[in-house]
Amino acid sequence: MKISPKAMFVIYFLLGILFTYMAVQSTGESGWSFITILLALFATLDFGVGIRMLVIHFKLKKKD
């Protein structure tokens, strides 16, 4: 069973929000540490992949 790009967008976007929240919480406690930067990097990658999935969804929809 395949997962649609639209569903993948939602999953990656929610993960991006989660990692952003965790990075903000980590920054408030200890400042900019390695873990905070790593969480921000993961959030950025998740948002990027999510946007790419949304673009793929619209391209497939336009193709049909």
Beta strands, then each sheet from edge to edge (+ up, - down):
end
